[in-house]
Amino acid sequence: MNKFALFLGVCAAAFISAVFVAAQTPQAPVKTSEPLWAFPGPLNESIPSTKRAFSAVQMFDRTMAVDWFPESHPAMPASVAGRQQQYACGFCHLPQGAGRSENAALAGLPADYIIRQVADMKSGARKPGHPSFGPANNMVITAKLASDADVRDAANYFARLKYTKHLKIVESTEAPRTTHNAFVYVFDNSGAREPLGERIVEGPDDFERFEMRDPNVTFTAYVPLGSTARGAALAKGDGAARMACASCHGADLKGGPIGPPIAGRLPSSMFRQLHGFQTGTRNGGQAVLMKPVVAGLSQRDLIDLSVYVASLEP
């Protein structure tokens, strides 16, 4: 055997030995960037000021409250935090009770008032303001399924919380063009605008954070020119059939012996309540006291009252 052949044989033996050793030794996986393009949609999302993360599935699971800031509120009872096969109060109204455009803020409302509203929904005395308005329909379903103990626990929890206002009111003849997504207005960020007319166009300033159920998201409400001043005049009453709002809701509408605090609440929610009293979809309890207040008022009057109430500090 010549030297070249011997060299080739040694090399071959070394190669076979190396392959054998490699086959017996676990290999570290090749590190490459994750192909997230193959998995469209959010996997785990987070928001500023917190290290917590929730998946897209969790953020749309009605049986649990998305709680970004657990340190900002007391421990939630099960009816608020959620449990299997039952809607969580904190999913829609948020753990801080801040509420959203399509529902109402519960923070700081008297427990007895919340309990009475749920009872009216359960009995049918209080109905959705419009049959196609999904959030109100979901609330009726929740009310009918909830036990008295769950309602009491949730009411006591929300009553302990402090309501914080995150609203800017803009009086204008125009508003940004909008689309609507799940009963909420979404502002067109391209700058396109449309006539406002006699409407309240209210929406979150950051729709993505809104959908992630961030309790600190801010809202802007575009309202007709002069609404705040006209609403303030209407809120004083007429000295006859229509009492002043403060008669029941207290000074600066921060709550009285009869009416709950309403100052600083979102105007779209307030308008839905006034409209419900006027059209008869809100009955029962103390609704009878509100009916003379709104009787004979125009839609523009209800808008102006709602805007004035929203303009106040809670």
N, C-alpha and C positions, 0 to 999 in steps of 0.2 A: 504493500500500500504506500503510495507516495505521500509526501507531506501535505499536499493540497487536499487530497481525499480525507486524510486524517483530520485536518482543520475543519472541513465541512461536517464530518461526523461529530466532532466535539460541539460545534455550533448547534447542530440539530438536537443533540442530547440536552444542551442547555435550554433551548427553546421549549422542548417538550416538558422539561422539568419546571420551567417558569409557568407554562400554561397550567400544569397540574396544581402547582401551589396557588395560582390565582383562582382556580376553580374551587379550592378548599377554603379560601379566605373571603369573608363577606366584604363586598365592595360598597363604599359610601355612594349614595345616590348622586347623580350629576346635578349640580345646583344651577337651575335656570330660573328666569323670571316666571311668575305664575301666569298662565294663559287666561287671564280674567275675561278676555274677549269671548271665550267659549262658555262663560257663565254669566250671561247678561242679567243686569239687575243688581240691586244692592245686596251684599252679603251680610256685613255687619256695619251699622252706621253709628256715628257719634256726632255730638254737637259741641260747640265751644263751651268751655268752662266746666266740663265734666269728662272723666275718663271712662264712664260707663258706655256700653255698646249694646245695641239691640239689633236683631235681624229684621228683615222686611216682614217675615211671617209674624214675628212678635208684635211689630208696630201696627199690624192690622188684625190682631187677635182680640176680639171684643171681650173675651173672658179674662183679660188681664190688663192692669193699668201699666202704661209705660212710664216708669218712674226714673227720670234723669237725675233728680236731686232729692234723694231720700232724707238728706239731712235738713231739708227746708220745711218739713212738716212732721206732725206726730205720727206714730205707728198707725197704719191704715187698718181698719177692720176688714174682714174677709169680703164683705159686700162692696167695699170700695176697691180693694186690691185685686179682687177677682178670685173665682174658683171655677172648676170645670162645669160646663153646661149651664152657666149663668152669666149674663152680661155684667161686667164690672162697672160700677159707677165712675171709677177713676179713669176708665178708658175714654169716655166722652167728655166728662167734666174735668178731667185731669186730677192728679193727686193733690195739687195745690188748690183745687176748686176754682181755677181761673176761667174755666169754660172756653168755648170757641164760638166762631161766628154762627155756626148752625145750631147752637144750643144756648145754654145760659150759664153764667157764673154762679156757683153755689156758695163760694167762700163768704162767710160773715152773715149769711141769712139765718134767721132764728130757726132752731130745730123744729119747733111746732109748725112753723110756716111750711118747711120742706115736707114734713109728715102729712100735712093737710093737702098739699098739692099732689103728692103721690096717691093719697086716698081718693082724691077727685078723679085722677086719671084711671085708677082701678075701677071706680064705680061708673065711669063714663060721663061724669059731670064735666070733666075737662077733656076736650078732644083736640086733635091736631088742627091747626088753623087752616090747613089745606090738606086734602086727602092724599096728595102725592108727595108731601113733605116727609121724607124718610126719617130724619132724626126724631121728629115728634112721634111718628108711628113706632119707632124702636123704643121710645120712652114709655109708651103705653104698654107695649109687650113686657118691658122690664117691670113696670109697676104691678102688672097683674100676676107676675110670677114671684115677686119678692115677698118674703115673709115679713110680718110685722116687726120681728126682731131685727132683721136685716135693714129695714127702712129706718128704724130707730137708731141703729148703730151708725148708719151712713149720715143721717141728719145731725146727730150729735157731733160727729167728726167734722163735717163741713162747717157747722156753726162755730167751731173753735178757731177756724182759719181766718186770716186777715185778707181781705180783697185788695189786690193791687191793680191799679189802672195802667193799661198799656195801649193807649188810644190817642190818635191825633185826628182832630176834626178839621176838614177843609171845606169852607163855604165857597161854592163855585157854580158856574153855569155849565161846566164840562167835567168829565171824569175820564180817567184812562179807559180805553176799550177793554172789555173783560170777556173771559170765557167763564164757565162754571164747571167745577169739578166736585162731585159728591156734595152738592148743595152749598158750595162755598164759591164766592167770586174770586177769580184769579186775574190779577192785573196784567195787561199786556205791557211788557217792558220795552217795546219798540218805540214808545213815545206816541203812538196813535191815540187819539182822543175822540170822544163822542158826546153829544148833548146829554146833560144830566136830567133835565126836566124835573118833575116832582118825584124824586126817588132818593133813597139812601143807597149808595154803592159803597159797600164796606168789604174790606178783605185784608188778609195778612200781608205784611210788607215783604215777607220771605216765605213763599209758599212751600218751599222744600222743607224748611225747618218747621213750618206749621204741620205738614204731613208727618213729620217725625215726632209730633206731639210735644214740641218744646213749649213749656209754660211761659217762657219769657219773650216769645215772639210778639212783635208790635203790630198794631192794626191802624189802618187809615180809613176814615169814613168821609166820603165826598157827599156833601149835603147842599140843598138849595141856599142861595144867598138870603141872609136875614133870618135863617131858621132859629138860631140861638136866641136872638132878641124876641122874636115872635113867640117862641116856646116859653120864655121867661114870663111874658105877659099872660099867656094862657094858664101857666101854672099857678097864678095868683087867684084863679077862679073868677066867677062873675058876680059874687055876692048874693046869689040866689040858689038855683038848682045845682050849680057846679061849684063844689067846694075847692078851696085852695089845696094843692097837692100836699103842702106841709101839714095840713090838718090831720092827716093819717100817717104820713111818712116822716114827720118830724122836721126840725129845723135843718135847712140845707139838704133835705131828703136823705138824711143819714140814718133813718129809722125812727119809728115812733111806737106808741103803745098799740097801734092797730096795724099799720103798714110796715113792710120790711124796708131795709135800706135799699135805695135804688140809685143813688148818686154815682155817676162814673161808669155805669154798666154800658155794655155795647148798645148802640142805638138800634141796630137791626133786631136784636132780641127784644128790646123795649117796645119797638113798634109792633112786633108780633103779639105781644101781650095786650097792648091797647086795642089792636085790631080784633083780638079774640074776645075781649070784653064787649066790644061794640057789635060783633056779629053773632055772639052767643055761643062760641065754641069754648069759652071759659065761663063755667058756672060753678055753683057749689061754694061752700065755705063763705068767705067774705067777698066773693065776686059781686054780690048784690050791691056793695058799697061803691064799686067802680062804675057800674053801668050808667048812673046819672051823670058821672063826670065826663064820660066819652059820648053820651047821647047827643046827636046833632052836630058833632064835630066832623069836619071834612077830612079826607085823607091827608091833605097838606097840614091840617092842624095836628093830626097824630104824628106826622113826621117831625113837625116843629117841637112838639112836646118831648118826643124821643131824643131829639138832638140836644135840647136844653138839659134834660136829665143826664145825658152822657157827658155834657161839658163840665159838670160839677166834679169836684174832688171827692173821692169816697172817704 
